[in-house]
């Protein structure tokens, strides 16, 4: 029996190609194949070579699916505020360190009670986010990749775009697109939507299809 699968990858995928060129990134962890219950989501920093003195992050989330239950800060600071009601469907995090601290790797872990069975994306509201170095200088947001994440249920199909950390500006890059979580056969069509920022130095050239590769 033929089955038509239409996949829309409007979240984490649309930022993956940007990460090839940006040295600084902040990423919300993506948890796949999760049952209802309590789950912990990490927020990771990478590529920040200077110490930071202040971090303000805001992301959108579905409060009908996710109930905040606590946090675990992994970077020392002089203060931390977590606000699950920053705005309607918005979560806010404010951290500061008066002396400045190196922020590399997992910055904080957030725990939520997940209602389950439905996708629960978490997407940064970039205009509300602000990062300052140890001299209290604001780091421009256009030099930082804000990568979304979230919690997703079992028995769902997900797309994962690979990366090439060794890629250089001006050189061609091939990124694998993998389907995860599928137990299916006899597919006669597939539609993928992958967004990217046209203001970044990325230009699409062509698509190469393998003979058969299903994960």
Beta strands, then each sheet from edge to edge (+ up, - down):
strand 1: 3-6
strand 2: 24-28
strand 3: 30-34
strand 4: 37-46
strand 5: 52-60
strand 6: 66-73
strand 7: 79-87
strand 8: 90-101
strand 9: 105-114
strand 10: 120-124
strand 11: 130-133
strand 12: 138-139
strand 13: 144-147
strand 14: 149-153
strand 15: 158-161
strand 16: 177-180
strand 17: 187-191
sheet 1: 1+ 17+
sheet 2: 6+ 9- 4+ 2- 13-
sheet 3: 3+ 14+ 10- 5+ 8- 7+
sheet 4: 3+ 14+ 10- 5+ 11- 12+
sheet 5: 15+ 16-
end
